[in-house]
Amino acid sequence: MNKELDEKLVRDFPKIFAQRNLPMTETCMYWGFECGNGWEWLIRQLCNCIQRYIDNNKKEQIEAVQVKEKLGTLRFYVNGCDDIVFGMIWLAEAMSAKICENCGSTVNVKSTTGWIRYLCLKCMEDNKS
């Protein structure tokens, strides 16, 4: 994810991404968001749901320890959560297979061969050149 989107997510969800600027010896969030820009809106919606749930239900604050792409889909690792938050994360991770990692389109998204990525047909063509 580019620096601008990374910084905006951290600024908008400082409690969830409190580990973003810690040293690499303490957290994998040191490396930032290890995925394409197209998933920014999905991560944003997930964080919005998580933070509202925490705030409205007086739950313990959850912090992301790593956000990345693995085997073509989103992985959102946190420092512990209840079943409700786990369900939110599971849903977002499953949805990522239907969202182009490059541009965020939900139209004609397919998995690539070789290194697995979920891209729309336009981004798939653009990646070939």
N, C-alpha and C positions, 0 to 999 in steps of 0.2 A: 504494500500500500504506500502511496506517496506521502511525503512528509506533511503536506498541508492537511490531508484527511486524517492522518495519524494524530496530529496536534489538535485538530478539532474534536475528535472523539475523546481524547484525554481531557481537554478543557471542558467539554460538555458532561463528562462522567468521571470527575476527579476521584470519587470514592471507589468506583469499580476499578479504575486504572491507576490507583495509588502507587503501584509497584513499577509503573512505566519508566521512571528515571532512576531506579535503583541499579547498583552494579550487577554485572553479569554473573557474579558469584552468588547473588542472592535471588535472582528471578530470571525466567526466560522472557519476561516482558521487556527486558533490556533491549531485545532485538526488535521490538515494535510489533506491528501487525504483519505477520508473514503470510500475506495473501494479496490478491489483486484488489484494485479499487472498486470493482463491481459489487463486492460484498459489503461495502461500507454501510449502505442503507440497511442491510440485514443485521449487521452487528449493532448499529444505532438503535434499531427497533428492539432487539434483544436486550440491550442495556437499559433502554427506557422501561421495558416491562419488568426487568429484574429490580431496578432501583425503585420504581413505584411500589412493587410488592414489598420490598424491604421497608421502605418508609411508611407505608400504610398499615403494615402488620407488625411493626416494631421488632423486626428480625435483625439478627446480627449482620453487619455489613459483610458482603462478599467482595473479594478482590480477584480480578483475573490474574492468573500466573503465566498464561500463554494463550495467544490467539494466532492460529495458523491454518494453512491448508495441509491436509494429509490425505493421500489416496483420492484426491479430487474434491473432497468436501471440507467444510469448515470444521475446525476443532476449537472449542472454547473451554479452556481448563480454568477452574477456579479453586480457591482454597477451602472448599467445603460448602455444601449447600443442602437444602432440604429437597424433598421429592417434587415440590412445586417448581422450584428453580431448575432442578435437574430436567424436568419435563420441558421447560422453556428452552433450555439449551439443546436438548435432544431434538425438539421441533426445528429450531434454527439450523442445526447441523443437517438434518434431513432435507430441509428446504433448499440448502445451498446447492444441492445436486440439480436443482431446477432453475438456478440463477447463474448467468454468465459471470464468471469470476473477473473478467476484464471490464465489461461495460455495465453489468447489472441487469441486462435484458432477461426477460422470462420467456421470450419467444424463440422457438426452435433451438433449445439448449440440448446439446448432446455431449457424450463423453468422447474425449480424444483417444486415439490409440497410442501405445507407447506410454509416455509419462501421462498418467490419468489427470485430466482437467475437464471441467464442465464449462463449455463455451457455446455461445450462440453461433449460428452458421457464418455470420459476417466476421466475427472475431476469429473463427477457425480459418477462414480464407485469408484474413489479414496476417495470421501467424505463419502461413505457408510461405509468404513472400519475404 
